[in-house]
């Protein structure tokens, strides 16, 4: 009788202990928190998975895949995971380093002799580790307008990197560089004889059973159970075209779902094992997590952390006494994240299909807070207060441009005089023509599916409305010399590229600069 009591008590204690390890927020409040946040932030669809102690403890889809169709999101719904592709790339390169097939300290020119950066001295020094660590000295997102969704093949993008003039110092200043990951992928191909896509699929996806994960965005619209991209930065919530970023594949092209990514997280948390089988050597994972550059080393006023570093496709930080690893991913219409905390054997992945929101990050922090004993703060509410300020500023800018158009000012020269071909060293050529409505229309050499409709405001400035609203609505200012249009300065969504681009009518001017 006593023996039975002890056994029963032990079972009851174990059950209570297991229940106690799941925070109350997760067991009682998580779903309502998600539903409330999605409504507040206008997120059509969201999927989330939480893994803990080698098991999936929460995995569910919420909302709809497309505002025009109402199909439900579930754990198998596909999203573009964008820069969450980078840790896969870092892992493949670290694995080749472990196998002595290359070294992270190999110079890029040893593998790609024609490779060049803006600074010839840096060209001679830059290594595989450098391009994977965002420490080339370039600005964050520099050149991405040229490369993203463009018809440029991979080698042409790598070639154009020589025109990216850095504003920082090599190996000292962090600047997020998507094209650097493409360089690493091209090195992988030289070393293995396989494309990055094939190598990654054979060495990571298939062994993990990630059978509903795809290495490219091409054909995504034709797949089953796919989330459609949406934005509401420049208008009411609207669906936008799918990105095709396969020319930047090692940086951003993967398509997946929370069910498959959970397997990737469990492998990360079990030191390279999955379901008891060794997938990757532990030193490979360690190498991806080692800090290669400091992103920030100052106390965060909003979150309990003090430093952030970047490894090989993954960020690291302290968080209330633990070390966390994570990355986010953004494509037009999608923002996603993955996060894992080895000390807690905890992993999180969240995928959403509206790019103009921070709820996907608020939710990640809220889950971290629950597991890492951070006093409750409504992260969604806090971030939304910042978001509304920024959105109000954007709406004010859009209203001012609309008012300037409605003033019906006349340009100082005829519309025909603004037309013609214009050139930029990094981008190439754009063409400005006039349509039957009397508007100017901008066409882009390397984005054949993109147009910009230009409505005159004043002072030789036009409002540029891109046919894909992901690119935005921005002023385009013409440069007038001796009564003639000699150049134009245009911008795109800062989500894509922070720089403005100046195009000149006379390409000879570019050659002599």
KETORKOL-728169 format. One record per residue (C-alpha): residue number from 0; residue in one letter; x negated, y negated, z. Coordinates in nm, 4 decimals, always signed. Each point is the difference from the previous one (the first is absolute). Example, Ala and Ser with C-alpha at 12.3 -4.5 7.8 and 13.67 -1.06 7.14 Angstrom:
  num  residu        px        py        pz
    0       A   -1.2300   +0.4500   +0.7800
    1       S   -0.1370   -0.3440   -0.0660
//
This chain:
  num  residu        px        py        pz
    0       X   +0.0000   +0.0000   +0.0000
    1       X   -0.2832   -0.2380   +0.0935
    2       X   -0.1856   +0.0957   -0.3193
    3       X   +0.3077   -0.0816   -0.2118
    4       X   +0.0369   -0.3336   +0.1792
    5       X   -0.3636   -0.0892   -0.0696
    6       X   +0.0325   +0.0930   -0.3680
    7       X   +0.3257   -0.1967   -0.0355
    8       X   -0.1514   -0.2975   +0.1795
    9       X   -0.3049   +0.0128   -0.2245
   10       X   +0.2160   +0.0046   -0.3130
   11       X   +0.2122   -0.2862   +0.1308
   12       X   -0.3114   -0.2000   +0.0919
   13       X   -0.1499   +0.0573   -0.3462
   14       X   +0.3241   -0.1089   -0.1657
   15       X   +0.0182   -0.3120   +0.2155
   16       X   -0.3672   -0.0753   -0.0697
   17       X   +0.0571   +0.0359   -0.3739
   18       X   +0.2998   -0.2323   +0.0202
   19       X   -0.1937   -0.2484   +0.2117
   20       X   -0.2698   -0.0209   -0.2663
   21       X   +0.2537   -0.1432   -0.2443
   22       X   +0.0521   -0.3661   +0.0914
   23       X   +0.3549   -0.1085   +0.0711
   24       X   -0.0167   -0.2498   -0.2861
   25       X   -0.0660   +0.2848   -0.2447
   26       X   +0.2629   +0.2380   +0.1348
   27       X   +0.2755   -0.2529   +0.0767
   28       X   -0.0512   -0.3215   -0.1961
   29       X   -0.2083   +0.0561   -0.3137
   30       X   +0.2791   +0.0611   -0.2513
   31       X   +0.2063   -0.2978   +0.1154
   32       X   -0.3125   -0.2169   -0.0038
   33       X   -0.0684   +0.1030   -0.3612
   34       X   +0.3569   -0.0581   -0.1151
   35       X   +0.0101   -0.3401   +0.1687
   36       X   -0.3385   -0.1002   -0.1459
   37       X   +0.0875   +0.1090   -0.3516
   38       X   +0.3112   -0.2140   +0.0057
   39       X   -0.1869   -0.3014   +0.1379
   40       X   -0.2860   +0.0237   -0.2505
   41       X   +0.2156   +0.1111   -0.2986
   42       X   -0.1884   +0.3263   -0.0489
   43       X   +0.2082   +0.2242   -0.2303
   44       X   -0.1791   +0.3244   +0.0807
   45       X   -0.2509   +0.1269   +0.2543
   46       X   -0.1531   +0.3353   +0.0905
   47       X   -0.2033   +0.0730   +0.3126
   48       X   -0.1834   +0.2954   +0.1445
   49       X   -0.1667   +0.0385   +0.3402
   50       X   -0.2340   +0.2897   +0.0721
   51       X   -0.1161   +0.0810   +0.3527
   52       X   -0.2108   +0.2843   +0.1329
   53       X   -0.0012   +0.1793   -0.3336
   54       X   +0.3759   -0.0166   -0.0563
   55       X   +0.2426   -0.2240   -0.1835
   56       X   +0.2168   -0.1436   +0.2757
   57       X   +0.1960   -0.2510   -0.2103
   58       X   +0.0486   -0.0127   -0.3742
   59       X   +0.2895   -0.1731   -0.1682
   60       X   +0.1112   -0.2249   -0.2830
   61       X   +0.2240   -0.3028   +0.0433
   62       X   +0.1962   -0.2150   -0.2426
   63       X   +0.0089   +0.0249   -0.3770
   64       X   -0.2502   +0.0524   -0.2793
   65       X   +0.1437   -0.2674   -0.2309
   66       X   +0.2441   -0.2831   +0.0725
   67       X   +0.1686   +0.0713   -0.3331
   68       X   +0.0538   +0.3748   +0.0497
   69       X   +0.0465   +0.0664   +0.3752
   70       X   -0.1866   +0.3341   +0.0051
   71       X   -0.1291   +0.0772   +0.3498
   72       X   -0.3634   +0.0018   +0.1105
   73       X   -0.1244   +0.3187   +0.1668
   74       X   -0.3364   +0.1430   +0.1076
   75       X   -0.0732   +0.1115   -0.3588
   76       X   +0.0714   -0.3378   -0.1655
   77       X   -0.2985   -0.1210   -0.2026
   78       X   -0.1607   -0.3408   +0.0518
   79       X   -0.3099   -0.1576   -0.1517
   80       X   -0.2391   +0.0172   +0.2964
   81       X   -0.2436   -0.2403   -0.1713
   82       X   -0.3109   -0.0677   +0.2129
   83       X   +0.0682   +0.2973   +0.2230
   84       X   -0.1670   +0.1727   -0.2965
   85       X   -0.3320   -0.1474   +0.1135
   86       X   -0.0647   +0.2420   +0.2863
   87       X   +0.0453   +0.2881   -0.2445
   88       X   -0.2690   -0.1608   -0.2156
   89       X   -0.2283   -0.0656   +0.2967
   90       X   +0.0446   +0.3612   +0.1094
   91       X   -0.0866   +0.1452   -0.3414
   92       X   -0.3173   -0.2107   -0.0170
   93       X   -0.0949   +0.0904   +0.3591
   94       X   +0.0491   +0.3658   -0.0900
   95       X   -0.2354   -0.0319   -0.2983
   96       X   -0.2496   -0.1692   +0.2314
   97       X   +0.0309   +0.2932   +0.2439
   98       X   -0.0577   +0.2452   -0.2852
   99       X   -0.3111   -0.1988   -0.1074
  100       X   +0.1483   -0.0619   -0.3448
  101       X   -0.0438   -0.3728   +0.0529
  102       X   -0.0898   -0.2334   +0.2831
  103       X   +0.2071   -0.2853   +0.1324
  104       X   -0.3206   -0.2007   -0.0261
  105       X   -0.0459   +0.0763   -0.3704
  106       X   -0.0209   -0.3156   -0.2069
  107       X   +0.2916   -0.0358   -0.2386
  108       X   -0.2339   -0.0652   -0.2954
  109       X   -0.1530   +0.3452   +0.0494
  110       X   +0.3352   +0.1464   -0.1048
  111       X   +0.1385   -0.2841   -0.2163
  112       X   -0.3071   -0.1672   -0.1562
  113       X   +0.2131   -0.2636   -0.1744
  114       X   +0.1675   -0.1152   +0.3240
  115       X   -0.0489   -0.3686   +0.0853
  116       X   +0.1176   -0.2462   +0.2637
  117       X   -0.0121   -0.3798   -0.0178
  118       X   -0.3327   -0.0132   +0.1875
  119       X   -0.2755   +0.1969   -0.1734
  120       X   -0.1830   +0.0627   +0.3288
  121       X   +0.3128   +0.1468   +0.1573
  122       X   +0.0494   +0.2178   -0.3092
  123       X   -0.3347   +0.1663   +0.0718
  124       X   +0.0902   +0.0662   +0.3650
  125       X   +0.3702   +0.0848   +0.0134
  126       X   +0.0714   +0.3566   +0.1145
  127       X   +0.2909   +0.2425   +0.0052
  128       X   +0.0500   -0.0890   +0.3675
  129       X   +0.0175   -0.3713   -0.0864
  130       X   +0.2792   +0.0357   -0.2566
  131       X   +0.2033   +0.2143   +0.2414
  132       X   -0.0450   -0.2432   +0.2897
  133       X   +0.1192   -0.3278   -0.1583
  134       X   -0.3344   -0.1674   +0.0641
  135       X   -0.0889   -0.1331   -0.3459
  136       X   +0.0552   -0.3625   +0.1051
  137       X   +0.2994   -0.0498   -0.2279
  138       X   +0.3289   -0.1487   +0.1194
  139       X   +0.2832   +0.2236   +0.1087
  140       X   +0.2019   +0.1081   -0.3092
  141       X   -0.2398   -0.1835   -0.2320
  142       X   +0.0681   +0.0975   -0.3604
  143       X   +0.3111   +0.1998   +0.0803
  144       X   +0.2263   -0.2100   -0.2237
  145       X   -0.2217   +0.1050   -0.2893
  146       X   -0.0085   +0.3677   +0.0945
  147       X   +0.3383   +0.0783   +0.1584
  148       X   +0.2658   +0.1399   -0.2359
  149       X   -0.2263   -0.0903   -0.2919
  150       X   -0.0831   +0.1925   -0.3165
  151       X   -0.3721   -0.0135   +0.0778
  152       X   -0.1616   +0.3451   +0.0144
  153       X   -0.2039   +0.0940   +0.3059
  154       X   -0.3423   -0.0729   -0.1464
  155       X   +0.1163   -0.3428   -0.1204
  156       X   +0.1023   -0.0901   +0.3548
  157       X   -0.3393   +0.1091   +0.1317
  158       X   -0.1645   -0.2048   -0.2781
  159       X   +0.1970   -0.3128   +0.0929
  160       X   -0.1199   +0.0151   +0.3612
  161       X   -0.3142   -0.1841   -0.1165
  162       X   +0.2153   -0.3116   -0.0455
  163       X   +0.1304   -0.0038   +0.3596
  164       X   -0.1954   -0.2805   +0.1636
  165       X   -0.0260   +0.0789   +0.3733
  166       X   +0.0724   -0.2598   +0.2651
  167       X   -0.1570   +0.2044   +0.2792
  168       X   -0.3242   +0.1800   +0.0719
  169       X   -0.0816   +0.3528   -0.1062
  170       X   +0.0266   +0.2518   +0.2891
  171       X   +0.0918   -0.2776   +0.2412
  172       X   +0.3447   -0.1277   -0.0972
  173       X   +0.3063   +0.2256   -0.0281
  174       X   +0.2097   -0.0469   -0.3129
  175       X   +0.2573   +0.2635   -0.0942
  176       X   -0.0978   +0.1207   -0.3482
  177       X   +0.2216   +0.2476   -0.1853
  178       X   -0.2303   +0.0228   -0.3003
  179       X   -0.2814   +0.1218   +0.2279
  180       X   +0.1985   +0.3178   +0.0589
  181       X   +0.0332   +0.0477   -0.3728
  182       X   -0.3799   -0.0154   -0.0242
  183       X   -0.0241   +0.2765   +0.2616
  184       X   +0.2459   +0.2084   -0.1990
  185       X   -0.2069   -0.0420   -0.3163
  186       X   -0.3116   +0.1088   +0.1914
  187       X   +0.1884   +0.3085   +0.1227
  188       X   +0.0840   +0.0875   -0.3591
  189       X   -0.3642   -0.0322   -0.1053
  190       X   -0.1128   +0.2278   +0.2846
  191       X   +0.2697   +0.2689   -0.0188
  192       X   +0.1072   -0.0066   -0.3632
  193       X   +0.3589   -0.0305   +0.1248
  194       X   +0.2195   -0.3071   +0.0191
  195       X   +0.0771   -0.1386   +0.3445
  196       X   +0.3587   +0.1131   -0.0482
  197       X   -0.0881   +0.3628   -0.0761
  198       X   -0.2707   +0.0276   +0.2656
  199       X   +0.2251   -0.1414   +0.2726
  200       X   +0.2933   +0.2173   -0.0952
  201       X   -0.2069   +0.3186   -0.0053
  202       X   -0.2025   -0.0690   +0.3139
  203       X   +0.2570   -0.1706   +0.2255
  204       X   +0.3601   +0.0090   -0.1213
  205       X   +0.0270   +0.3651   -0.1021
  206       X   -0.1812   +0.1426   +0.3066
  207       X   +0.2268   -0.2068   +0.2274
  208       X   +0.3146   +0.1016   -0.1872
  209       X   +0.0789   -0.3611   -0.0924
  210       X   +0.1990   +0.1308   -0.2947
  211       X   +0.2238   -0.3037   -0.0407
  212       X   -0.2828   -0.2530   -0.0157
  213       X   -0.1194   -0.1428   -0.3297
  214       X   -0.3274   -0.1663   -0.0903
  215       X   +0.1458   -0.2534   -0.2440
  216       X   +0.2895   -0.2439   -0.0212
  217       X   +0.0647   +0.0801   -0.3675
  218       X   +0.3341   +0.1726   -0.0483
  219       X   +0.1181   -0.0800   +0.3507
  220       X   +0.3307   -0.1367   -0.1263
  221       X   +0.0812   +0.3413   -0.1470
  222       X   -0.0719   +0.2019   +0.3145
  223       X   +0.2731   +0.1228   +0.2338
  224       X   +0.0728   -0.1605   +0.3376
  225       X   -0.1956   -0.3198   -0.0624
  226       X   +0.0342   -0.3274   +0.1894
  227       X   +0.0332   -0.3039   -0.2271
  228       X   -0.2045   -0.3165   +0.0655
  229       X   +0.1715   -0.3157   +0.1323
  230       X   -0.0916   -0.3531   +0.1046
  231       X   +0.1758   -0.3046   +0.1431
  232       X   -0.2890   -0.2477   +0.0192
  233       X   +0.1195   -0.2184   -0.2891
  234       X   +0.3681   +0.0916   -0.0219
  235       X   +0.2697   +0.2084   +0.1614
  236       X   -0.0980   +0.3631   +0.0433
  237       X   -0.0560   +0.1410   -0.3477
  238       X   -0.1533   +0.3063   -0.1597
  239       X   -0.3179   -0.0535   -0.2011
  240       X   -0.2005   +0.2176   -0.2435
  241       X   -0.2219   +0.2828   +0.1197
  242       X   -0.3708   -0.0777   +0.0014
  243       X   -0.2330   +0.1967   -0.2228
  244       X   -0.3392   -0.0325   +0.1666
  245       X   -0.1668   +0.3189   -0.1151
  246       X   -0.2931   -0.1984   -0.1404
  247       X   -0.0801   -0.0821   +0.3677
  248       X   +0.0859   +0.3533   +0.1073
  249       X   -0.2574   +0.0665   +0.2783
  250       X   +0.1127   -0.3207   +0.1714
  251       X   +0.3747   +0.0191   -0.0239
  252       X   +0.1772   +0.2450   -0.2318
  253       X   +0.1269   +0.2832   +0.2209
  254       X   +0.3695   +0.0826   +0.0390
  255       X   +0.1160   +0.2009   +0.3009
  256       X   +0.2564   +0.0457   +0.2770
  257       X   -0.0108   +0.0169   +0.3785
  258       X   +0.0306   +0.3791   +0.0069
  259       X   -0.3187   +0.0480   -0.2009
  260       X   -0.1941   -0.2800   +0.1699
  261       X   +0.0790   +0.1633   +0.3360
  262       X   -0.2177   +0.2918   -0.1090
  263       X   -0.2843   -0.2407   -0.0797
  264       X   +0.0392   -0.1574   +0.3454
  265       X   +0.0001   +0.3358   +0.1802
  266       X   -0.3210   +0.0929   -0.1803
  267       X   -0.1549   -0.3298   +0.1076
  268       X   +0.1035   +0.0634   +0.3609
  269       X   -0.1287   +0.3591   +0.0058
  270       X   -0.3557   -0.0889   -0.1054
  271       X   +0.0469   +0.1193   -0.3577
  272       X   +0.2153   +0.3073   +0.0703
  273       X   +0.3599   +0.0597   -0.1004
  274       X   +0.2126   +0.2870   +0.1252
  275       X   -0.3147   +0.1564   +0.1435
  276       X   -0.1931   -0.0073   -0.3292
  277       X   -0.3048   -0.2170   -0.0648
  278       X   +0.0830   -0.2524   -0.2750
  279       X   -0.2974   -0.2349   +0.0289
  280       X   -0.3158   -0.0038   +0.2118
  281       X   +0.0333   -0.2161   +0.3108
  282       X   -0.3087   -0.2114   -0.0927
  283       X   +0.1816   -0.1060   -0.3189
  284       X   +0.2863   -0.1502   +0.1988
  285       X   -0.2419   -0.1580   +0.2469
  286       X   -0.1822   -0.1722   -0.2830
  287       X   +0.3213   -0.1550   -0.1341
  288       X   +0.0712   -0.1471   +0.3443
  289       X   -0.3457   -0.1390   +0.0755
  290       X   -0.0040   -0.3801   -0.0082
  291       X   -0.1727   -0.1484   -0.3051
  292       X   +0.1091   -0.3615   +0.0410
  293       X   +0.1686   -0.2081   +0.2679
  294       X   +0.3339   -0.1443   -0.1050
  295       X   +0.0677   -0.1817   +0.3271
  296       X   -0.1588   +0.0005   +0.3466
  297       X   +0.2202   -0.2432   +0.1877
  298       X   +0.2806   +0.0724   +0.2424
  299       X   +0.3392   +0.0166   -0.1695
  300       X   +0.2506   -0.2321   +0.1665
  301       X   +0.2963   +0.2179   -0.0978
  302       X   -0.1245   +0.3582   +0.0363
  303       X   -0.2204   +0.1773   +0.2592
  304       X   -0.3122   +0.0295   -0.2150
  305       X   -0.3289   -0.1819   -0.0442
  306       X   -0.1769   +0.1302   -0.3101
  307       X   +0.0694   +0.1352   -0.3462
  308       X   -0.2464   +0.1777   -0.2248
  309       X   +0.0168   +0.1674   -0.3408
  310       X   -0.1395   +0.3415   -0.0821
  311       X   +0.0588   +0.1866   -0.3266
  312       X   +0.3640   -0.0722   -0.0757
  313       X   +0.1171   -0.0408   +0.3573
  314       X   +0.0104   -0.2767   +0.2604
  315       X   -0.0833   +0.0547   +0.3654
  316       X   +0.0883   -0.1991   +0.3117
  317       X   +0.0355   +0.0325   +0.3725
  318       X   +0.3608   -0.0009   +0.1211
  319       X   +0.0758   -0.0076   +0.3708
  320       X   -0.3072   +0.2094   +0.0743
  321       X   +0.0222   +0.2456   -0.2889
  322       X   -0.1568   -0.0014   -0.3429
  323       X   +0.2499   -0.0085   -0.2840
  324       X   -0.0560   +0.0526   -0.3712
  325       X   +0.2366   -0.1306   -0.2653
  326       X   +0.0556   -0.1454   -0.3443
  327       X   +0.2847   -0.1777   -0.1733
  328       X   +0.1000   +0.0144   -0.3637
  329       X   +0.1785   -0.2547   -0.2133
  330       X   +0.1298   +0.0191   -0.3559
  331       X   +0.2692   -0.2196   -0.1507
  332       X   +0.3185   +0.1105   +0.1758
  333       X   -0.1709   +0.2339   +0.2501
  334       X   -0.1906   -0.0324   +0.3279
  335       X   -0.1160   +0.3051   +0.1945
  336       X   -0.2362   +0.0970   +0.2794
  337       X   -0.1758   +0.2947   +0.1583
  338       X   -0.1491   +0.0047   +0.3488
  339       X   -0.1602   +0.2588   +0.2271
  340       X   -0.1283   -0.0025   +0.3576
  341       X   -0.2251   +0.3014   +0.0587
  342       X   -0.0206   -0.0539   +0.3781
  343       X   +0.3785   +0.0397   +0.0185
  344       X   +0.0287   +0.2529   -0.2853
  345       X   +0.2537   -0.2413   -0.1477
  346       X   +0.0678   -0.0861   -0.3641
  347       X   +0.2506   -0.2349   -0.1637
  348       X   +0.0981   -0.0685   -0.3603
  349       X   +0.2637   -0.2480   -0.1160
  350       X   +0.1128   -0.0713   -0.3573
  351       X   +0.2343   -0.2758   -0.1181
  352       X   +0.1303   -0.1419   -0.3286
  353       X   +0.0072   -0.3767   +0.0584
  354       X   -0.3361   -0.1774   -0.0243
  355       X   +0.1105   -0.3232   +0.1702
  356       X   +0.0198   +0.1167   +0.3612
  357       X   -0.2115   +0.0925   +0.2996
  358       X   +0.2406   +0.2459   +0.1587
  359       X   -0.2097   +0.2929   -0.1184
  360       X   -0.2819   -0.1360   +0.2179
  361       X   +0.2260   -0.1032   +0.2886
  362       X   +0.1266   +0.3577   +0.0127
  363       X   -0.3519   +0.1434   +0.0028
  364       X   -0.1022   -0.2236   +0.2896
  365       X   +0.3232   +0.0768   +0.1847
  366       X   -0.0714   +0.3736   -0.0215
  367       X   -0.3628   -0.0548   +0.1070
  368       X   +0.1184   -0.2110   +0.2937
  369       X   +0.2330   +0.2768   +0.1130
  370       X   -0.2697   +0.2672   -0.0025
  371       X   -0.2883   -0.2139   +0.1256
  372       X   +0.1828   -0.1500   +0.2997
  373       X   +0.0174   -0.3571   -0.1264
  374       X   +0.2754   -0.2026   +0.1743
  375       X   +0.3016   -0.0312   -0.2282
  376       X   +0.0091   -0.2956   -0.2376
  377       X   +0.2443   -0.0017   -0.2889
  378       X   -0.2606   -0.0048   -0.2773
  379       X   +0.2622   -0.0353   -0.2712
  380       X   +0.1577   -0.3047   +0.1604
  381       X   -0.3375   -0.1614   +0.0581
  382       X   -0.1287   +0.0548   -0.3549
  383       X   +0.3329   -0.1077   -0.1472
  384       X   -0.0343   -0.3426   +0.1641
  385       X   -0.3287   -0.0473   -0.1868
  386       X   +0.1469   +0.1413   -0.3200
  387       X   +0.2944   -0.2419   +0.0007
  388       X   -0.2342   -0.2975   +0.0324
  389       X   -0.1989   +0.1163   -0.3015
  390       X   +0.3134   +0.0832   -0.1988
  391       X   +0.1487   -0.3420   +0.0771
  392       X   -0.3154   -0.1628   -0.1327
  393       X   +0.0216   +0.2089   -0.3150
  394       X   +0.3687   -0.0895   -0.0469
  395       X   -0.0851   -0.3684   +0.0445
  396       X   -0.2682   +0.0270   -0.2698
  397       X   +0.2442   +0.1673   -0.2369
  398       X   +0.2646   -0.2654   +0.0684
  399       X   -0.2462   -0.2828   -0.0678
  400       X   -0.0939   +0.1539   -0.3341
  401       X   +0.3687   +0.0372   -0.0904
  402       X   +0.0615   -0.3667   +0.0892
  403       X   -0.2918   -0.1108   -0.2166
  404       X   +0.1411   +0.1933   -0.2940
  405       X   +0.3466   -0.1467   +0.0546
  406       X   -0.1491   -0.3506   -0.0146
  407       X   -0.0388   +0.0695   -0.3750
  408       X   -0.3283   -0.1836   -0.0378
  409       X   -0.1533   -0.0083   -0.3454
  410       X   -0.3547   +0.1298   -0.0477
  411       X   -0.2583   -0.2563   -0.1215
  412       X   -0.0763   +0.2114   -0.3066
  413       X   +0.2268   +0.2153   -0.2143
  414       X   +0.0647   +0.3588   +0.1100
  415       X   -0.1644   +0.1190   -0.3216
  416       X   -0.3255   -0.1602   +0.1119
  417       X   -0.0111   +0.2251   +0.3068
  418       X   +0.0220   +0.3158   -0.2106
  419       X   -0.2894   +0.2138   -0.1155
  420       X   -0.2560   +0.2494   +0.1272
  421       X   -0.1852   -0.0584   +0.3265
  422       X   -0.2947   +0.1959   +0.1400
  423       X   -0.1425   +0.0935   +0.3401
  424       X   -0.3344   +0.1767   +0.0433
  425       X   +0.1332   +0.2616   +0.2431
  426       X   +0.3475   +0.0487   -0.1448
  427       X   -0.0340   -0.0515   -0.3734
  428       X   +0.2750   -0.1636   -0.2058
  429       X   +0.3504   -0.1295   +0.0612
  430       X   +0.2301   -0.1504   -0.2614
  431       X   +0.2509   -0.2780   +0.0589
  432       X   +0.2832   -0.0388   -0.2480
  433       X   +0.3419   -0.1704   -0.0116
  434       X   +0.3263   +0.1925   +0.0018
  435       X   +0.3365   -0.0882   -0.1536
  436       X   +0.1163   -0.1578   +0.3285
  437       X   -0.2777   -0.2550   -0.0094
  438       X   -0.1964   +0.1664   +0.2773
  439       X   -0.3635   +0.0997   -0.0059
  440       X   -0.0726   +0.3710   +0.0331
  441       X   -0.3308   +0.1465   +0.1133
  442       X   -0.1136   +0.3413   -0.1280
  443       X   -0.2920   +0.1918   +0.1482
  444       X   -0.2578   +0.1947   -0.2008
  445       X   -0.0476   +0.2710   +0.2621
  446       X   +0.3603   +0.0083   +0.1305
  447       X   +0.2084   +0.0566   -0.3138
  448       X   +0.3204   +0.0557   +0.1997
  449       X   -0.0341   -0.3213   +0.2009
  450       X   +0.1304   -0.3430   -0.1035
  451       X   +0.0041   -0.3342   +0.1751
  452       X   +0.2805   -0.2458   -0.0766
  453       X   -0.1167   -0.3599   +0.0504
  454       X   +0.2383   -0.2853   +0.0852
  455       X   -0.1343   -0.3548   +0.0078
  456       X   -0.0041   -0.1833   +0.3342
  457       X   -0.2291   -0.3061   -0.0206
  458       X   -0.3665   -0.1046   -0.0158
  459       X   -0.0748   +0.2700   -0.2571
  460       X   +0.1198   +0.2686   +0.2419
  461       X   +0.2410   +0.2772   -0.0960
  462       X   +0.1752   +0.2504   +0.2206
  463       X   -0.1163   +0.3468   -0.1055
  464       X   +0.2581   +0.2736   +0.0641
  465       X   -0.1420   +0.3447   -0.0666
  466       X   +0.2199   +0.2620   -0.1647
  467       X   -0.1053   +0.2387   +0.2768
  468       X   +0.0971   -0.1894   +0.3155
  469       X   -0.2703   +0.1846   +0.1895
  470       X   -0.2441   -0.2430   -0.1615
  471       X   +0.2043   -0.2913   +0.1279
  472       X   +0.1022   -0.3552   -0.0892
  473       X   -0.2832   -0.2561   +0.0075
  474       X   -0.1054   -0.3340   -0.1511
  475       X   -0.2177   +0.0114   -0.3110
  476       X   -0.1982   -0.3198   -0.0536
  477       X   -0.1375   -0.1011   -0.3382
  478       X   -0.3265   -0.1853   -0.0381
  479       X   +0.0371   -0.2913   -0.2443
  480       X   -0.3071   -0.1481   -0.1657
  481       X   +0.0329   -0.2931   -0.2428
  482       X   +0.3711   +0.0669   -0.0377
  483       X   -0.0451   +0.3695   -0.0757
  484       X   +0.0611   +0.3091   +0.2099
  485       X   -0.3430   +0.1580   +0.0509
  486       X   +0.0696   +0.2393   +0.2870
  487       X   +0.2543   +0.1378   +0.2430
  488       X   -0.0257   +0.1202   +0.3590
  489       X   +0.2318   +0.2814   +0.1102
  490       X   +0.0632   +0.2002   +0.3160
  491       X   +0.1665   +0.3257   +0.0942
  492       X   +0.1394   +0.1457   +0.3206
  493       X   -0.2611   -0.0036   +0.2783
  494       X   +0.1094   +0.3567   +0.0698
  495       X   -0.1993   +0.0741   -0.3183
  496       X   -0.2744   -0.2633   -0.0336
  497       X   -0.0932   -0.3031   +0.2108
  498       X   -0.1815   -0.1820   -0.2818
  499       X   +0.1334   -0.2356   -0.2619
  500       X   -0.1155   +0.0581   -0.3582
  501       X   -0.1041   -0.2787   -0.2354
  502       X   +0.0402   +0.0756   -0.3717
  503       X   -0.1608   -0.2270   -0.2639
  504       X   +0.1006   -0.0476   -0.3620
  505       X   -0.3578   -0.0046   -0.1265
  506       X   -0.1731   +0.3298   +0.0833
  507       X   -0.3358   -0.1650   -0.0797
  508       X   +0.0366   -0.2001   +0.3224
  509       X   -0.0006   +0.3276   +0.1926
  510       X   -0.3154   +0.1198   -0.1722
  511       X   -0.2045   -0.3048   +0.0992
  512       X   +0.1095   -0.0135   +0.3647
//
